[in-house]
Amino acid sequence: MEAIIIKADNKIVKLLIQLAEKLGAEVSKLSKSEVEDFTFGEMMDEAKTDNLVSKSEVLDYLKSK
């Protein structure tokens, strides 16, 4: 299964939903907060380095800010 996200005005979204349903696709609308959560997760995946740091390094960094 694959998914797409399309940002558009309500008129276009309604039209695309109707088309997708006629083609037999399952349609789900995401709330603004769900889109933000998804986007944030994607950003975290892109920034992930798999490098581990110690608790003291994190605390030292936070103290310096």
C-alpha positions in Angstrom: 0.0 0.0 0.0 1.2 3.5 -0.8 -0.1 6.9 0.3 0.0 10.5 -1.0 -0.5 13.8 0.7 -2.0 16.6 -1.3 -2.4 20.1 0.1 -5.2 22.0 -1.7 -8.2 24.1 -1.1 -11.5 22.4 0.0 -13.1 22.4 -3.5 -10.1 20.5 -5.0 -9.8 18.2 -2.1 -13.5 17.2 -2.3 -13.1 16.5 -6.1 -10.0 14.4 -5.5 -11.7 12.4 -2.7 -14.7 11.7 -5.0 -12.3 10.6 -7.8 -10.3 8.4 -5.5 -13.4 6.7 -4.1 -14.8 6.1 -7.6 -11.5 4.4 -8.5 -11.8 2.2 -5.4 -9.2 3.8 -3.3 -9.5 4.2 0.5 -9.5 7.9 1.5 -8.5 9.3 4.8 -8.3 13.0 5.7 -5.6 14.1 8.1 -6.1 17.0 10.5 -3.6 19.8 10.6 -2.0 18.4 13.7 -1.7 14.9 12.1 0.1 16.5 9.1 2.4 18.4 11.4 3.2 15.1 13.4 3.9 13.3 10.1 6.2 16.1 8.9 8.0 16.3 12.2 8.6 12.5 12.1 9.9 12.7 8.6 12.3 15.5 9.7 13.5 13.4 12.6 14.1 10.4 10.3 16.2 12.6 8.0 18.2 14.0 10.9 18.8 10.6 12.5 22.5 9.7 12.7 22.4 6.5 14.8 25.2 8.1 17.0 24.7 7.8 20.7 25.6 10.5 23.2 25.9 10.2 26.9 23.4 11.7 29.4 26.1 14.1 30.6 26.8 15.4 27.1 23.1 16.2 26.6 22.9 17.9 30.0 26.0 19.9 29.3 24.6 21.0 25.9 21.3 22.0 27.5 23.1 24.0 30.3 25.0 25.9 27.6 21.8 27.2 26.0 
